[in-house]
Amino acid sequence: MDIEMTGFRPVEGRSIIEVSAVAVSSSGAGGYVREACSWRINPRCPLNPIAIGVHGVRAEELADCPDFADVAGDILTFIGSDPLVFHGAAGDVALLNQELAVAGLPPLANPVVCTEKLARRRWPAERSRLSLVAERVGGTVRTRHKRRRQQDGSVSVTGDYQHKSRADAEMTADIWLALGGAGGAPV
């Protein structure tokens, strides 16, 4: 899974703008993606300009999208009780649980796996950014960006592609499968 949000820190009052989930099935020593779903969400709050630079989603693109509460049931039905695999799980799970609480729903009870933590254990001397880990395991790199602090204190975002939750969820699935998830060798 992956989410995109309005900002980066809880103090910004961040909200979810996009959720993607990729269902992976076991298949011999590896696995395969059997289904993927994405939901765009109107956060009903401003988007941080730096976040827009990362994911490329503008407020006007979300104006006609449903609120999180309107799609929460669909998201929960799709993920069921399956383990949830994120790259950088803590922040995404916390934000999903925050949004579920606002929608009057209980927090996620699914087991959670973090491919970023798995990568840090497997390659402790290497960087663990999503695109780098996907490259390392032979997955398809679908997004890549760099944030740079400018002399005036502002941050610029450059890159080949912008983060999209579906592409990031697919890269996370590639990593999970390459590390033996979904019925392969133990991760």
BALOBA-1460 file (C-alpha; in Angstrom, 3 decimals):
// residues 187
<rec num="1" residu="m" x="0.000" y="0.000" z="0.000"/>
<rec num="2" residu="d" x="0.944" y="3.612" z="-0.317"/>
<rec num="3" residu="i" x="-0.694" y="6.928" z="0.410"/>
<rec num="4" residu="e" x="-0.070" y="10.481" z="-0.721"/>
<rec num="5" residu="m" x="-0.988" y="13.349" z="1.551"/>
<rec num="6" residu="t" x="-1.438" y="17.100" z="1.818"/>
<rec num="7" residu="g" x="1.790" y="17.604" z="3.787"/>
<rec num="8" residu="f" x="4.596" y="15.830" z="5.574"/>
<rec num="9" residu="r" x="4.217" y="16.486" z="9.300"/>
<rec num="10" residu="p" x="1.279" y="15.849" z="11.614"/>
<rec num="11" residu="v" x="1.532" y="19.449" z="12.862"/>
<rec num="12" residu="e" x="0.520" y="20.565" z="9.358"/>
<rec num="13" residu="g" x="-2.837" y="18.879" z="9.830"/>
<rec num="14" residu="r" x="-2.028" y="16.514" z="6.976"/>
<rec num="15" residu="s" x="-4.766" y="14.544" z="5.269"/>
<rec num="16" residu="i" x="-4.831" y="11.739" z="2.717"/>
<rec num="17" residu="i" x="-5.346" y="12.657" z="-0.941"/>
<rec num="18" residu="e" x="-4.659" y="9.288" z="-2.563"/>
<rec num="19" residu="v" x="-4.596" y="5.650" z="-1.404"/>
<rec num="20" residu="s" x="-3.414" y="2.712" z="-3.481"/>
<rec num="21" residu="a" x="-3.356" y="-0.959" z="-2.621"/>
<rec num="22" residu="v" x="-1.869" y="-3.814" z="-4.602"/>
<rec num="23" residu="a" x="-3.038" y="-7.354" z="-3.796"/>
<rec num="24" residu="v" x="-0.238" y="-9.905" z="-4.112"/>
<rec num="25" residu="s" x="-0.715" y="-13.663" z="-4.314"/>
<rec num="26" residu="s" x="1.817" y="-16.378" z="-3.672"/>
<rec num="27" residu="s" x="3.070" y="-18.255" z="-6.689"/>
<rec num="28" residu="g" x="5.898" y="-20.699" z="-6.193"/>
<rec num="29" residu="a" x="9.106" y="-19.041" z="-5.069"/>
<rec num="30" residu="g" x="7.973" y="-15.518" z="-5.889"/>
<rec num="31" residu="g" x="4.520" y="-14.147" z="-6.324"/>
<rec num="32" residu="y" x="2.475" y="-11.934" z="-8.554"/>
<rec num="33" residu="v" x="0.224" y="-8.915" z="-8.400"/>
<rec num="34" residu="r" x="-3.368" y="-10.035" z="-8.852"/>
<rec num="35" residu="e" x="-5.271" y="-6.771" z="-8.406"/>
<rec num="36" residu="a" x="-4.667" y="-3.082" z="-7.732"/>
<rec num="37" residu="c" x="-7.003" y="-0.280" z="-6.670"/>
<rec num="38" residu="s" x="-6.546" y="3.450" z="-6.143"/>
<rec num="39" residu="w" x="-8.749" y="6.081" z="-4.576"/>
<rec num="40" residu="r" x="-8.404" y="9.860" z="-4.921"/>
<rec num="41" residu="i" x="-9.733" y="11.814" z="-1.952"/>
<rec num="42" residu="n" x="-10.769" y="15.425" z="-1.407"/>
<rec num="43" residu="p" x="-8.944" y="16.426" z="1.798"/>
<rec num="44" residu="r" x="-11.047" y="19.569" z="2.327"/>
<rec num="45" residu="c" x="-7.874" y="21.420" z="3.363"/>
<rec num="46" residu="p" x="-4.941" y="23.144" z="1.610"/>
<rec num="47" residu="l" x="-2.061" y="21.182" z="0.112"/>
<rec num="48" residu="n" x="1.531" y="21.965" z="1.088"/>
<rec num="49" residu="p" x="3.357" y="23.328" z="-1.997"/>
<rec num="50" residu="i" x="6.303" y="20.986" z="-1.372"/>
<rec num="51" residu="a" x="3.942" y="18.002" z="-1.248"/>
<rec num="52" residu="i" x="2.464" y="19.130" z="-4.580"/>
<rec num="53" residu="g" x="6.009" y="19.141" z="-5.968"/>
<rec num="54" residu="v" x="6.473" y="15.541" z="-4.837"/>
<rec num="55" residu="h" x="3.194" y="13.978" z="-5.963"/>
<rec num="56" residu="g" x="2.050" y="16.502" z="-8.567"/>
<rec num="57" residu="v" x="-1.565" y="16.476" z="-7.393"/>
<rec num="58" residu="r" x="-3.216" y="19.893" z="-7.212"/>
<rec num="59" residu="a" x="-6.238" y="20.884" z="-5.150"/>
<rec num="60" residu="e" x="-8.388" y="21.500" z="-8.236"/>
<rec num="61" residu="e" x="-7.849" y="17.849" z="-9.290"/>
<rec num="62" residu="l" x="-9.369" y="16.729" z="-5.977"/>
<rec num="63" residu="a" x="-12.349" y="19.103" z="-5.904"/>
<rec num="64" residu="d" x="-14.822" y="16.533" z="-7.248"/>
<rec num="65" residu="c" x="-13.327" y="13.559" z="-5.396"/>
<rec num="66" residu="p" x="-15.126" y="11.954" z="-2.448"/>
<rec num="67" residu="d" x="-14.215" y="12.495" z="1.196"/>
<rec num="68" residu="f" x="-12.180" y="9.773" z="2.920"/>
<rec num="69" residu="a" x="-15.276" y="8.628" z="4.840"/>
<rec num="70" residu="d" x="-17.034" y="7.951" z="1.519"/>
<rec num="71" residu="v" x="-14.329" y="5.544" z="0.294"/>
<rec num="72" residu="a" x="-13.127" y="4.099" z="3.616"/>
<rec num="73" residu="g" x="-15.468" y="1.119" z="3.317"/>
<rec num="74" residu="d" x="-14.161" y="0.296" z="-0.166"/>
<rec num="75" residu="i" x="-10.556" y="0.523" z="1.053"/>
<rec num="76" residu="l" x="-11.261" y="-1.683" z="4.070"/>
<rec num="77" residu="t" x="-13.102" y="-4.229" z="1.903"/>
<rec num="78" residu="f" x="-10.193" y="-4.378" z="-0.546"/>
<rec num="79" residu="i" x="-7.532" y="-4.911" z="2.147"/>
<rec num="80" residu="g" x="-9.681" y="-7.241" z="4.268"/>
<rec num="81" residu="s" x="-7.643" y="-8.848" z="7.036"/>
<rec num="82" residu="d" x="-4.566" y="-9.348" z="4.860"/>
<rec num="83" residu="p" x="-1.164" y="-8.169" z="6.048"/>
<rec num="84" residu="l" x="-0.444" y="-4.610" z="4.878"/>
<rec num="85" residu="v" x="2.962" y="-3.915" z="3.369"/>
<rec num="86" residu="f" x="4.209" y="-0.321" z="3.207"/>
<rec num="87" residu="h" x="7.565" y="1.287" z="2.556"/>
<rec num="88" residu="g" x="7.774" y="3.592" z="5.571"/>
<rec num="89" residu="a" x="4.817" y="1.982" z="7.319"/>
<rec num="90" residu="a" x="4.659" y="3.981" z="10.568"/>
<rec num="91" residu="g" x="3.614" y="7.305" z="9.027"/>
<rec num="92" residu="d" x="1.168" y="5.830" z="6.519"/>
<rec num="93" residu="v" x="-0.526" y="3.579" z="9.078"/>
<rec num="94" residu="a" x="-0.784" y="6.439" z="11.590"/>
<rec num="95" residu="l" x="-2.393" y="8.693" z="8.983"/>
<rec num="96" residu="l" x="-4.790" y="5.967" z="7.806"/>
<rec num="97" residu="n" x="-5.822" y="5.348" z="11.425"/>
<rec num="98" residu="q" x="-6.303" y="9.104" z="11.939"/>
<rec num="99" residu="e" x="-8.584" y="9.282" z="8.905"/>
<rec num="100" residu="l" x="-10.475" y="6.146" z="9.986"/>
<rec num="101" residu="a" x="-11.082" y="7.708" z="13.421"/>
<rec num="102" residu="v" x="-12.428" y="10.911" z="11.833"/>
<rec num="103" residu="a" x="-14.749" y="8.700" z="9.740"/>
<rec num="104" residu="g" x="-15.970" y="7.011" z="12.944"/>
<rec num="105" residu="l" x="-14.279" y="3.697" z="12.135"/>
<rec num="106" residu="p" x="-11.934" y="1.563" z="14.251"/>
<rec num="107" residu="p" x="-8.175" y="1.547" z="13.571"/>
<rec num="108" residu="l" x="-6.568" y="-1.011" z="11.304"/>
<rec num="109" residu="a" x="-6.092" y="-4.397" z="12.960"/>
<rec num="110" residu="n" x="-4.105" y="-5.934" z="10.081"/>
<rec num="111" residu="p" x="-0.544" y="-7.107" z="10.596"/>
<rec num="112" residu="v" x="1.817" y="-4.500" z="9.118"/>
<rec num="113" residu="v" x="5.143" y="-5.083" z="7.352"/>
<rec num="114" residu="c" x="7.575" y="-2.290" z="6.485"/>
<rec num="115" residu="t" x="9.792" y="-2.957" z="3.458"/>
<rec num="116" residu="e" x="11.959" y="0.009" z="4.441"/>
<rec num="117" residu="k" x="12.820" y="-1.724" z="7.740"/>
<rec num="118" residu="l" x="13.390" y="-5.013" z="5.923"/>
<rec num="119" residu="a" x="15.743" y="-3.262" z="3.494"/>
<rec num="120" residu="r" x="17.667" y="-1.607" z="6.336"/>
<rec num="121" residu="r" x="18.170" y="-5.015" z="7.959"/>
<rec num="122" residu="r" x="19.206" y="-6.642" z="4.695"/>
<rec num="123" residu="w" x="21.493" y="-3.798" z="3.538"/>
<rec num="124" residu="p" x="22.452" y="-1.804" z="6.653"/>
<rec num="125" residu="a" x="25.101" y="0.275" z="4.862"/>
<rec num="126" residu="e" x="22.828" y="1.254" z="1.958"/>
<rec num="127" residu="r" x="20.188" y="3.968" z="1.644"/>
<rec num="128" residu="s" x="16.639" y="2.692" z="1.949"/>
<rec num="129" residu="r" x="14.636" y="5.146" z="-0.185"/>
<rec num="130" residu="l" x="11.862" y="3.342" z="-2.081"/>
<rec num="131" residu="s" x="13.240" y="3.801" z="-5.615"/>
<rec num="132" residu="l" x="16.753" y="2.760" z="-4.549"/>
<rec num="133" residu="v" x="15.537" y="-0.418" z="-2.855"/>
<rec num="134" residu="a" x="13.304" y="-1.254" z="-5.836"/>
<rec num="135" residu="e" x="16.331" y="-0.841" z="-8.111"/>
<rec num="136" residu="r" x="18.466" y="-2.979" z="-5.787"/>
<rec num="137" residu="v" x="16.027" y="-5.913" z="-5.926"/>
<rec num="138" residu="g" x="15.527" y="-5.662" z="-9.692"/>
<rec num="139" residu="g" x="12.051" y="-4.138" z="-9.505"/>
<rec num="140" residu="t" x="10.732" y="-1.528" z="-11.884"/>
<rec num="141" residu="v" x="11.486" y="1.996" z="-10.666"/>
<rec num="142" residu="r" x="8.326" y="3.966" z="-11.321"/>
<rec num="143" residu="t" x="9.036" y="7.124" z="-9.323"/>
<rec num="144" residu="r" x="12.159" y="8.965" z="-8.321"/>
<rec num="145" residu="h" x="12.705" y="12.383" z="-6.806"/>
<rec num="146" residu="k" x="15.207" y="14.398" z="-4.815"/>
<rec num="147" residu="r" x="14.482" y="17.148" z="-2.331"/>
<rec num="148" residu="r" x="17.106" y="19.855" z="-2.014"/>
<rec num="149" residu="r" x="17.269" y="22.664" z="0.508"/>
<rec num="150" residu="q" x="17.984" y="25.989" z="-1.200"/>
<rec num="151" residu="q" x="20.155" y="28.783" z="0.243"/>
<rec num="152" residu="d" x="17.041" y="30.773" z="1.149"/>
<rec num="153" residu="g" x="15.728" y="27.840" z="3.235"/>
<rec num="154" residu="s" x="13.085" y="26.733" z="0.745"/>
<rec num="155" residu="v" x="13.009" y="23.172" z="-0.573"/>
<rec num="156" residu="s" x="12.930" y="22.257" z="-4.242"/>
<rec num="157" residu="v" x="11.857" y="18.880" z="-5.573"/>
<rec num="158" residu="t" x="13.352" y="17.516" z="-8.769"/>
<rec num="159" residu="g" x="13.087" y="14.145" z="-10.417"/>
<rec num="160" residu="d" x="12.265" y="11.995" z="-13.370"/>
<rec num="161" residu="y" x="8.769" y="11.143" z="-12.160"/>
<rec num="162" residu="q" x="6.467" y="12.334" z="-9.443"/>
<rec num="163" residu="h" x="5.305" y="10.130" z="-6.617"/>
<rec num="164" residu="k" x="1.979" y="8.514" z="-7.272"/>
<rec num="165" residu="s" x="0.528" y="6.185" z="-4.697"/>
<rec num="166" residu="r" x="-0.198" y="3.434" z="-7.261"/>
<rec num="167" residu="a" x="3.365" y="3.438" z="-8.618"/>
<rec num="168" residu="d" x="4.785" y="3.478" z="-5.100"/>
<rec num="169" residu="a" x="2.481" y="0.618" z="-4.027"/>
<rec num="170" residu="e" x="3.619" y="-1.374" z="-7.063"/>
<rec num="171" residu="m" x="7.292" y="-0.737" z="-6.226"/>
<rec num="172" residu="t" x="6.600" y="-1.801" z="-2.636"/>
<rec num="173" residu="a" x="5.031" y="-5.021" z="-3.990"/>
<rec num="174" residu="d" x="8.125" y="-5.614" z="-6.162"/>
<rec num="175" residu="i" x="10.336" y="-5.238" z="-3.081"/>
<rec num="176" residu="w" x="8.107" y="-7.450" z="-0.947"/>
<rec num="177" residu="l" x="8.098" y="-10.200" z="-3.572"/>
<rec num="178" residu="a" x="11.864" y="-9.924" z="-4.159"/>
<rec num="179" residu="l" x="12.513" y="-10.221" z="-0.418"/>
<rec num="180" residu="g" x="10.461" y="-13.410" z="-0.275"/>
<rec num="181" residu="g" x="7.047" y="-12.099" z="0.743"/>
<rec num="182" residu="a" x="3.769" y="-13.665" z="-0.407"/>
<rec num="183" residu="g" x="4.821" y="-17.243" z="0.194"/>
<rec num="184" residu="g" x="8.416" y="-17.100" z="-0.962"/>
<rec num="185" residu="a" x="11.469" y="-17.498" z="1.241"/>
<rec num="186" residu="p" x="11.219" y="-15.893" z="4.695"/>
<rec num="187" residu="v" x="11.838" y="-12.182" z="4.734"/>
